[in-house]
Amino acid sequence: MKIKQTITAIVPAAGVGSRMQHSAPKQYIELAGKTILEHTLSKLAELNELNTIKVAISDDDGYFADLPHIDKRIERVSGGKERADSVLNALLSLADNPPDWVLVHDAARPLVCLADIQRLMTECIAANEGGILASKVKDTIKRGHTHSEQTVPRDDLWQALTPQFFPYQALTNALSSALKNGVTITDEASAIEWAKQPVKLVAGRSDNIKITTPEDLDLAAFLLQKQQNESTS
């Protein structure tokens, strides 16, 4: 299916990544010779379907300006205190010439597969409803605090990934309303769910990990090398 809709990508990248125990925000930590954010933006830049790539950066960020120029479609926008604030700022910056759809992707997910993103966009546009990349939960899940109190059935449990893909106006309205009502928003899908609108689950590769802790960096380096080997074999 050829995508004929206008699409903007949004990358919230204003966080400090304190769990990484690093002097720089995690998106600027080096991975295989480039920063994590460079890897992520380079991956998105391969998508010809995108009209613009909005990167939400903290106003006092001292790193982004020094990154190599990756793609002319990349534009900086002011980030907010929380992820949801950064995404909403990016959405509002598009209000004068809004796209049909927005693709929101974590800055710290540089390993996302392009084929997964294209399948997400194609399936959502065909169904005319938003959706997210997700992977089925494989492990046994326990509920409890200091002790296991319950084993949770995992048949219908999914791990939310990114990108998350929604109609521009629907996401803007849902996110704005949810934040005004003090709703805790953990991802874009949670705002859409709060607005009682559908969120399609599209299966994605489980190696689309989010780099959050120091041990994730070692795993990401291994997976990146594996993906590069796959692409050249």
MIMI-580760 format. One line per 4 residues: for each residue x, y, z of N, C-alpha, C. Coordinates in pm, 1 decimal, m for minus. Example, Ala and Ser with C-alpha at 12.3 -4.5 7.8 and 13.67 -1.06 7.14 Angstrom:
BEGIN
1319.0 m569.0 780.0 1230.0 m450.0 780.0 1320.0 m330.0 780.0 | 1285.0 m225.0 708.0 1367.0 m106.0 714.0 1290.0 3.0 787.0
//
This chain:
BEGIN
84.1 m120.8 0.0 0.0 0.0 0.0 87.3 125.3 0.0 | 66.0 213.7 m92.5 142.2 338.4 m96.1 76.2 440.1 m4.6 | 157.1 496.5 86.6 105.5 592.5 183.1 95.9 730.8 118.1 | m24.6 787.8 116.8 m45.3 918.3 54.5 m82.5 1024.5 157.7
m74.7 990.6 284.9 m107.0 1084.2 391.9 19.2 1162.4 431.5 | m0.7 1282.0 488.1 114.0 1357.6 539.7 143.7 1309.5 681.9 | 271.2 1285.8 708.9 312.8 1227.1 836.4 431.5 1304.3 892.2 | 424.7 1339.7 1019.7 536.7 1401.9 1090.3 580.8 1310.7 1202.9
710.9 1293.3 1217.3 764.7 1217.6 1330.7 796.4 1314.0 1444.2 | 772.3 1269.2 1566.1 806.3 1346.2 1686.2 895.9 1260.4 1773.6 | 1009.2 1316.5 1813.5 1103.1 1245.2 1899.8 1121.6 1326.7 2027.4 | 1057.1 1287.4 2138.9 1080.2 1357.5 2265.3 1219.5 1324.5 2317.2
1303.9 1427.3 2333.2 1443.3 1404.8 2371.6 1490.6 1510.6 2471.2 | 1402.4 1545.4 2565.0 1436.5 1648.5 2663.0 1472.7 1591.1 2799.6 | 1470.7 1457.2 2812.0 1497.3 1394.6 2940.7 1644.9 1394.4 2976.5 | 1671.3 1366.1 3105.2 1810.1 1363.5 3152.8 1862.4 1222.0 3169.4
1773.0 1121.7 3173.9 1816.7 983.2 3181.5 1900.6 952.4 3303.2 | 1850.4 988.4 3421.3 1929.1 974.7 3545.0 1967.8 830.8 3575.9 | 1889.0 733.9 3531.3 1920.2 593.9 3561.3 2042.9 542.7 3487.6 | 2089.9 618.6 3389.7 2208.4 576.3 3315.7 2336.3 605.6 3393.2
2328.6 687.3 3499.6 2445.9 719.3 3581.2 2559.5 774.5 3493.6 | 2525.0 869.4 3407.9 2621.3 925.5 3313.5 2613.5 1077.5 3320.0 | 2724.2 1143.4 3288.5 2727.2 1289.8 3297.8 2637.9 1356.3 3193.7 | 2620.7 1291.5 3079.2 2536.1 1346.7 2972.4 2400.6 1278.3 2972.5
2295.6 1344.7 2924.7 2166.3 1276.8 2906.9 2184.2 1153.0 2821.1 | 2103.4 1050.4 2847.7 2128.6 920.9 2783.8 2123.5 926.1 2631.7 | 2044.4 1018.2 2575.4 2034.6 1023.3 2429.7 2165.4 1069.3 2364.5 | 2257.2 1123.4 2445.6 2385.1 1170.5 2391.8 2501.9 1077.8 2428.6
2472.9 965.9 2488.9 2577.0 867.4 2516.2 2616.3 799.7 2385.6 | 2745.6 771.1 2371.8 2794.0 711.9 2247.0 2763.0 562.9 2239.3 | 2719.0 521.3 2122.5 2691.3 381.1 2093.3 2748.0 352.6 1954.2 | 2851.2 268.9 1950.5 2913.2 231.2 1821.7 2952.0 353.3 1738.2
3015.5 450.0 1803.4 3071.5 564.1 1731.4 2979.7 682.2 1708.5 | 2850.6 669.6 1744.9 2755.8 780.2 1730.8 2671.1 787.7 1857.7 | 2611.8 903.1 1882.1 2522.5 911.8 1997.2 2396.1 829.9 1971.2 | 2330.5 791.4 2079.4 2205.8 716.2 2066.5 2105.3 795.3 1982.9
2096.5 925.8 2007.1 2000.8 1008.8 1933.4 2033.9 1012.4 1784.0 | 2162.5 1016.9 1749.4 2200.1 1013.6 1608.1 2153.9 884.7 1541.3 | 2173.7 772.5 1609.1 2127.6 645.1 1554.0 1977.2 648.7 1529.5 | 1903.0 699.4 1627.9 1757.0 703.1 1618.1 1711.2 793.9 1504.3
1767.5 913.2 1497.1 1727.6 1007.4 1392.5 1769.2 958.4 1253.9 | 1884.6 894.1 1246.1 1928.1 839.4 1117.4 1832.3 731.9 1067.8 | 1781.4 651.5 1162.7 1685.7 546.9 1126.4 1556.7 610.3 1072.9 | 1505.4 710.7 1142.2 1382.2 776.7 1098.0 1402.4 847.9 964.8
1523.0 901.1 944.7 1551.4 973.8 821.0 1545.8 883.6 697.8 | 1550.8 753.3 718.9 1540.4 659.6 606.8 1396.3 644.6 557.7 | 1301.0 697.8 634.4 1160.3 686.0 597.4 1120.0 802.8 507.5 | 1105.0 775.0 380.2 1066.4 879.8 285.7 924.1 929.0 309.4
845.3 850.6 384.3 705.5 887.5 409.9 693.7 1009.0 502.4 | 800.0 1041.5 574.6 793.8 1150.0 672.1 815.8 1286.0 606.1 | 728.2 1381.7 637.3 744.3 1517.6 587.4 841.5 1596.9 673.2 | 831.2 1577.2 804.9 912.4 1650.7 901.0 945.7 1558.6 1017.2
1058.7 1585.6 1083.2 1095.3 1514.3 1205.2 1119.0 1619.2 1312.9 | 1027.5 1629.9 1407.8 1036.8 1727.3 1515.6 1106.3 1662.6 1635.6 | 1214.3 1723.2 1681.5 1287.4 1672.3 1797.1 1266.9 1770.4 1912.1 | 1204.1 1723.5 2019.3 1175.3 1808.9 2134.8 1294.5 1805.8 2229.8
1364.1 1919.7 2239.7 1489.2 1931.0 2314.0 1472.6 2035.2 2424.9 | 1531.7 2008.5 2540.3 1530.7 2106.4 2649.1 1595.4 2236.5 2603.1 | 1540.8 2348.7 2647.0 1593.7 2478.7 2604.5 1738.2 2500.4 2648.3 | 1779.8 2435.4 2757.6 1918.0 2451.5 2804.2 2007.5 2334.8 2761.5
1962.6 2259.4 2662.5 2041.1 2148.2 2608.7 2166.6 2203.1 2539.9 | 2282.2 2150.2 2580.4 2407.9 2197.2 2523.0 2472.2 2100.1 2427.6 | 2396.7 1997.8 2384.0 2453.6 1890.9 2302.3 2398.3 1885.6 2159.6 | 2269.7 1910.1 2145.5 2202.6 1885.8 2018.3 2264.5 1965.2 1903.6
2301.4 2090.7 1929.5 2355.3 2176.9 1823.8 2486.4 2123.8 1767.6 | 2556.2 2041.1 1844.0 2685.0 1988.8 1799.1 2673.3 1859.5 1718.6 | 2552.7 1804.1 1708.4 2535.7 1680.7 1632.8 2552.2 1708.5 1483.6 | 2602.2 1611.5 1408.0 2613.0 1629.3 1263.1 2474.8 1651.9 1201.3
2470.7 1726.0 1091.4 2343.7 1749.0 1021.5 2301.5 1617.6 954.9 | 2193.8 1558.7 1002.8 2152.6 1426.5 955.1 2055.6 1434.5 838.3 | 1958.0 1523.3 848.0 1853.8 1530.2 745.4 1788.7 1667.6 751.4 | 1760.3 1725.0 636.2 1702.6 1859.7 630.5 1561.6 1865.8 688.3
1497.0 1749.7 705.2 1360.9 1748.9 760.7 1359.0 1762.0 912.8 | 1474.7 1750.4 977.9 1481.0 1753.9 1124.1 1471.6 1897.6 1173.9 | 1377.6 1920.3 1265.9 1357.5 2053.7 1323.3 1351.3 2042.8 1475.3 | 1412.4 2137.6 1541.7 1413.6 2140.5 1688.4 1291.8 2216.7 1741.6
1235.8 2165.3 1849.8 1125.5 2232.8 1917.9 1151.9 2224.0 2066.6 | 1100.1 2317.4 2143.3 1124.7 2318.5 2287.4 1058.1 2200.4 2355.6 | 1135.4 2129.8 2437.5 1081.3 2019.1 2515.1 1014.8 2069.2 2641.6 | 945.4 1979.7 2710.1 876.6 2014.9 2833.9 931.7 1939.3 2952.7
867.7 1956.6 3066.1 914.1 1893.5 3189.5 903.1 1742.2 3181.6 | 792.0 1692.8 3130.1 769.8 1549.2 3115.2 758.5 1514.2 2966.7 | 767.2 1385.4 2938.5 757.5 1338.3 2799.6 630.3 1390.1 2732.3 | 517.0 1378.5 2803.2 389.4 1420.4 2744.3 390.3 1568.6 2709.4
455.9 1649.7 2792.5 465.1 1793.4 2765.1 548.0 1819.0 2638.9 | 656.0 1742.1 2622.2 740.2 1757.4 2503.6 663.7 1721.1 2377.3 | 589.5 1611.2 2384.3 512.1 1568.2 2267.8 404.9 1671.5 2234.1 | 337.6 1722.6 2335.7 233.5 1822.1 2310.8 293.3 1949.8 2252.5
408.2 1992.5 2301.9 474.3 2110.7 2244.8 501.9 2090.5 2095.6 | 550.1 1971.7 2062.0 578.6 1942.5 1921.6 450.3 1942.5 1838.8 | 344.7 1885.3 1894.1 216.6 1883.0 1823.9 164.5 2025.0 1799.5 | 172.0 2109.0 1901.2 121.1 2245.5 1888.8 204.7 2328.0 1791.2
332.4 2293.4 1777.6 417.7 2365.5 1682.4 377.1 2338.0 1538.4 | 296.2 2234.5 1519.0 249.9 2196.3 1385.3 110.7 2249.1 1353.3 | 52.0 2322.3 1446.7 m89.8 2359.3 1436.4 m122.5 2441.9 1312.3 | m30.0 2525.4 1266.0 m58.5 2611.0 1150.0 m66.1 2532.6 1019.3
4.4 2420.1 1015.5 2.5 2335.1 894.8 7.9 2189.2 939.8 | m100.9 2141.9 1000.7 m97.0 2010.0 1063.8 m88.3 1895.2 964.6 | m13.0 1791.2 1000.3 m9.1 1670.6 917.4 m134.4 1587.7 941.8 | m154.5 1487.5 860.6 m266.4 1395.2 884.5 m237.8 1305.2 1004.2
m111.9 1260.6 1014.6 m73.2 1164.1 1117.6 58.2 1206.0 1183.2 | 78.2 1157.2 1307.6 206.5 1177.5 1374.6 260.0 1042.9 1422.0 | 391.2 1028.8 1411.8 461.8 907.5 1449.8 554.6 945.1 1564.5 | 523.4 903.0 1686.2 603.4 940.6 1803.6 696.9 825.6 1839.1
826.4 857.3 1848.2 925.7 752.8 1873.2 1023.2 795.8 1982.3 | 1056.3 703.0 2072.8 1151.0 730.2 2180.2 1289.5 759.9 2124.6 | 1354.7 861.1 2178.8 1491.6 892.6 2139.7 1585.8 776.9 2170.5 | 1553.5 700.4 2275.3 1642.5 593.3 2321.4 1604.1 456.3 2266.8
1537.1 453.3 2151.2 1508.0 325.9 2082.1 1571.6 328.7 1943.0 | 1703.6 317.3 1936.1 1771.2 326.9 1806.9 1766.0 198.7 1724.3 | 1710.7 90.8 1782.7 1715.9 m39.0 1716.4 1586.1 m76.1 1644.4 | 1492.7 16.1 1638.1 1364.6 m12.9 1574.6 1385.3 m53.6 1429.1
1306.6 m148.3 1383.8 1315.5 m200.4 1247.4 1227.2 m117.0 1154.3 | 1283.0 m72.9 1043.7 1207.2 10.2 948.9 1084.1 m62.2 896.0 | 1097.0 m191.5 872.3 982.3 m267.7 822.2 867.8 m266.6 922.9 | 899.4 m269.4 1051.9 796.3 m262.0 1155.5 724.9 m126.8 1150.8
801.8 m19.4 1135.2 741.1 114.1 1129.6 649.0 125.3 1008.6 | 695.2 77.8 895.5 614.2 87.6 774.3 488.1 3.1 783.6 | 497.3 m113.2 848.5 377.8 m195.9 867.5 279.7 m126.4 962.1 | 330.7 m64.6 1068.5 245.8 10.1 1161.5 169.7 119.7 1088.2
239.3 199.0 1009.6 174.5 308.9 938.8 71.9 257.7 838.0 | 110.0 156.8 763.6 20.7 103.7 660.7 m106.4 45.4 721.0 | m92.5 m34.6 827.2 m209.3 m97.5 889.5 m301.3 6.1 954.1 | m242.9 105.4 1019.3 m325.3 206.4 1086.2 m400.1 293.6 985.6
m331.7 333.6 879.1 m396.7 416.6 778.0 m507.6 338.4 708.4 | m482.1 210.8 680.7 m584.4 127.8 616.4 m707.2 111.7 704.5 | m684.7 101.3 836.2 m795.6 83.7 931.2 m854.2 217.4 976.9 | m785.0 327.7 943.5 m824.1 461.6 987.1 m834.9 470.7 1139.5
m738.0 411.2 1207.2 m730.0 422.2 1352.6 m584.2 414.7 1395.7 | m554.1 479.1 1509.3 m417.2 481.9 1558.1 m373.3 348.1 1613.3 | m242.9 336.0 1634.8 m190.5 211.4 1688.7 m47.8 225.8 1735.2 | 3.4 118.1 1793.5 139.7 118.6 1845.9 210.0 m12.0 1808.5
341.4 m5.4 1800.0 418.4 m128.4 1795.3 419.0 m187.3 1935.8 | 407.3 m317.9 1944.4 404.6 m385.1 2074.6 454.2 m527.9 2057.2 | 499.3 m587.2 2167.2 542.3 m727.4 2162.4 471.2 m804.8 2272.8 | 433.9 m926.9 2240.8 364.6 m1010.9 2338.7 456.3 m1038.9 2457.1
400.7 m1031.7 2577.3 477.8 m1062.6 2697.9 509.1 m1211.7 2699.6 | 636.2 m1245.1 2717.9 680.7 m1384.6 2714.2 704.1 m1442.8 2852.3 | 743.4 m1358.7 2947.0 778.1 m1407.6 3080.7 655.1 m1423.4 3168.7 | 668.1 m1505.3 3271.3 564.2 m1514.9 3373.4 564.5 m1385.4 3453.6
448.7 m1326.5 3471.0 435.8 m1197.4 3538.0 377.7 m1217.0 3677.9 | 442.5 m1154.8 3777.1 396.8 m1160.5 3916.0 349.4 m1022.7 3960.9 | 247.9 m1022.4 4047.4 204.3 m897.9 4110.6 238.7 m903.6 4258.3 | 294.3 m794.4 4309.5 328.4 m790.4 4451.4 418.2 m672.3 4480.1
455.4 m656.9 4606.9 545.5 m549.8 4648.7 679.6 m611.5 4687.9 | 688.8 m664.6 4808.7 812.2 m732.3 4849.5 802.5 m883.2 4828.8 | 680.0 m934.0 4814.3 658.2 m1076.9 4793.3 556.4 m1096.4 4680.2 | 568.5 m1208.1 4609.3 473.5 m1238.7 4503.8 337.8 m1269.9 4563.9
236.2 m1198.6 4515.5 100.5 m1217.0 4566.1 9.2 m1282.1 4462.8 | 48.2 m1273.6 4336.1 m38.4 m1327.1 4232.1 40.8 m1346.0 4102.5 | 11.7 m1453.3 4032.2 64.7 m1472.8 3897.7 m39.1 m1420.9 3799.1 | 3.0 m1327.7 3714.3 m89.5 m1260.3 3623.6 m94.5 m1335.0 3489.6
m212.9 m1375.7 3444.4 m223.8 m1439.6 3312.4 m169.3 m1346.0 3204.6 | m88.4 m1400.2 3115.7 m22.3 m1314.7 3016.6 m78.9 m1328.9 2876.1 | m187.0 m1403.9 2860.4 m241.8 m1429.2 2726.6 m272.8 m1301.7 2650.4 | m321.3 m1199.4 2720.9 m357.9 m1075.2 2653.0 m269.7 m958.2 2696.7
m147.8 m987.6 2743.0 m56.7 m881.5 2784.7 45.5 m852.0 2674.2 | 65.5 m723.8 2649.7 161.0 m677.1 2549.9 253.8 m574.6 2613.6 | 377.3 m572.9 2568.6 470.5 m468.0 2608.2 464.1 m357.5 2503.9 | 432.7 m236.9 2548.1 422.7 m124.8 2454.5 561.6 m82.2 2408.6
575.0 m62.4 2278.8 698.3 m13.9 2219.2 669.1 120.2 2151.8 | 767.7 172.2 2082.7 744.3 284.7 1992.6 813.0 250.7 1860.7 | 766.7 315.0 1749.9 676.3 428.3 1741.5 531.5 396.4 1779.1 | 461.3 508.0 1811.9 317.1 505.9 1829.6 262.0 605.0 1726.7
154.5 565.6 1660.3 110.4 634.4 1538.2 m37.1 670.1 1547.8 | m67.9 799.7 1544.0 m206.3 843.6 1561.9 m239.9 961.0 1469.8 | m369.1 976.9 1437.8 m409.7 1097.0 1365.3 m370.3 1221.0 1446.0 | m320.3 1321.8 1377.1 m269.9 1441.5 1444.6 m372.5 1503.5 1539.4
m492.1 1529.6 1487.7 m589.6 1600.8 1569.8 m636.1 1517.2 1687.9 | m652.5 1387.5 1666.9 m697.9 1300.5 1775.5 m596.4 1298.3 1889.0 | m468.4 1287.9 1855.8 m366.0 1283.6 1960.2 m350.9 1418.9 2028.1 | m356.0 1526.2 1950.4 m345.2 1659.8 2009.1 m458.0 1684.6 2108.0
m579.7 1652.7 2068.7 m695.2 1673.8 2157.2 m687.0 1587.0 2281.4 | m654.0 1459.2 2262.9 m650.6 1365.6 2375.3 m541.5 1401.9 2474.6 | m423.6 1434.6 2424.0 m311.3 1466.9 2512.0 m335.9 1597.2 2586.6 | m386.3 1696.1 2516.6 m415.5 1825.2 2578.9 m520.7 1810.4 2688.2
m628.6 1738.8 2659.8 m736.6 1720.6 2756.7 m690.7 1638.8 2876.8 | m613.8 1533.4 2851.3 m566.9 1448.2 2960.0 m477.0 1526.0 3055.2 | m385.8 1606.1 3001.0 m296.3 1682.9 3086.6 m372.3 1789.3 3166.4 | m470.8 1852.2 3103.2 m551.5 1951.8 3174.7 m630.3 1888.9 3288.7
m663.6 1760.5 3273.7 m739.9 1691.0 3376.7 m651.9 1616.8 3476.2 | m522.1 1637.5 3468.6 m430.5 1577.1 3564.0 m412.7 1427.6 3549.1 | m441.4 1374.8 3431.7 m426.1 1231.1 3406.8 m278.3 1198.0 3388.3 | m234.1 1089.9 3449.1 m96.5 1045.2 3431.0 m81.8 980.3 3293.8
4.4 1037.7 3211.9 23.8 990.2 3075.6 163.0 926.5 3065.0 | 167.4 797.0 3040.4 295.0 727.3 3030.0 340.9 712.2 2885.4 | 246.5 711.3 2793.2 278.2 711.4 2650.3 158.5 769.7 2576.6 | 173.5 788.8 2446.8 66.4 852.1 2369.3 m59.9 766.5 2369.8
m41.5 635.2 2367.1 m156.4 545.0 2367.4 m241.3 563.0 2492.1 | m177.6 592.6 2605.9 m255.4 608.5 2729.6 m347.7 729.9 2721.8 | m306.1 833.8 2648.8 m393.1 950.7 2629.7 m509.5 914.7 2538.1 | m482.0 840.6 2432.0 m587.6 798.0 2340.2 m684.5 703.5 2410.0
m633.3 612.7 2492.2 m717.8 521.3 2568.9 m808.3 600.5 2663.9 | m750.0 702.5 2728.5 m828.2 785.8 2821.3 m941.9 855.8 2745.7 | m916.8 891.7 2620.0 m1019.8 956.2 2538.3 m1116.5 854.7 2478.0 | m1098.4 726.1 2515.9 m1187.1 617.1 2472.8 m1188.0 600.6 2320.3
m1069.4 609.6 2261.6 m1053.5 586.9 2118.5 m966.8 462.5 2097.5 | m978.1 397.0 1983.4 m908.0 269.8 1961.9 m756.7 286.2 1948.9 | m686.2 185.8 1998.4 m540.2 178.0 1983.6 m508.3 39.4 1928.3 | m469.1 34.7 1803.1 m439.0 m91.7 1737.1 m303.0 m144.0 1784.6
m294.1 m274.6 1811.4 m167.8 m337.1 1849.5 m106.6 m402.7 1726.5 | 12.1 m358.3 1690.6 83.3 m412.1 1575.1 212.1 m477.1 1625.4 | 225.9 m605.0 1602.4 341.0 m678.9 1654.3 471.2 m627.0 1595.2 | 567.4 m598.6 1683.1 698.7 m552.7 1640.6 807.5 m640.7 1697.8
927.0 m628.0 1646.0 1039.7 m707.7 1692.4 1073.3 m674.4 1837.7 | 1103.8 m778.3 1915.1 1133.0 m758.2 2057.1 1271.5 m699.7 2081.0 | 1357.6 m693.1 1976.7 1488.0 m630.3 1996.7 1480.6 m477.9 1983.2 | 1361.5 m423.6 1970.8 1338.7 m278.6 1971.0 1340.0 m230.1 2116.0
1457.4 m241.9 2180.4 1466.3 m211.6 2323.1 1484.5 m62.2 2347.1 | 1443.8 m19.6 2466.7 1466.9 118.1 2510.0 1589.2 118.8 2600.8 | 1686.8 200.5 2567.4 1809.5 208.4 2647.1 1782.2 295.6 2769.7 | 1780.1 231.2 2886.1 1743.4 299.9 3009.6 1850.9 289.5 3116.5
1917.0 175.1 3124.3 2016.9 150.7 3228.0 2151.9 117.7 3162.1 | 2262.5 123.4 3238.1 2394.3 95.3 3178.9 2402.7 m40.8 3111.1 | 2338.4 m143.5 3169.5 2345.7 m275.9 3106.3 2272.0 m279.8 2972.2 | 2172.4 m191.6 2955.0 2102.8 m184.0 2825.8 2197.3 m139.8 2714.7
2296.9 m59.0 2749.5 2389.4 m6.7 2649.2 2472.1 m120.0 2588.4 | 2517.6 m211.7 2672.1 2594.1 m326.0 2621.6 2507.6 m414.3 2531.3 | 2382.8 m437.1 2573.1 2291.7 m517.4 2492.4 2262.7 m447.8 2359.6 | 2244.8 m316.0 2363.7 2216.1 m240.7 2241.5 2332.7 m248.8 2143.6
2454.2 m243.1 2194.9 2571.6 m252.3 2108.3 2576.0 m387.9 2038.4 | 2543.9 m493.9 2112.5 2541.2 m628.2 2054.1 2431.7 m639.4 1948.9 | 2312.7 m590.4 1980.6 2199.7 m600.2 1888.1 2222.4 m515.0 1762.9 | 2284.6 m399.3 1780.9 2313.1 m312.7 1666.5 2407.5 m382.1 1569.2
2510.8 m446.0 1622.7 2604.2 m518.6 1537.9 2534.2 m633.0 1466.4 | 2444.8 m701.5 1538.5 2369.7 m812.7 1480.5 2280.8 m762.9 1365.5 | 2212.5 m651.9 1386.1 2127.3 m596.1 1281.6 2208.9 m553.0 1159.8 | 2325.2 m494.7 1183.5 2409.3 m452.8 1072.7 2459.0 m572.0 993.2
2490.0 m680.4 1064.2 2531.9 m802.8 995.5 2418.7 m860.6 911.1 | 2295.9 m855.6 963.9 2179.8 m904.4 891.2 2158.2 m825.5 762.6 | 2177.9 m694.9 769.5 2149.7 m608.6 653.6 2252.8 m624.6 542.7 | 2372.9 m674.9 578.3 2476.8 m690.0 477.1 2491.5 m833.6 428.2
2420.6 m926.0 493.5 2433.5 m1067.4 454.6 2341.1 m1102.1 337.7
//
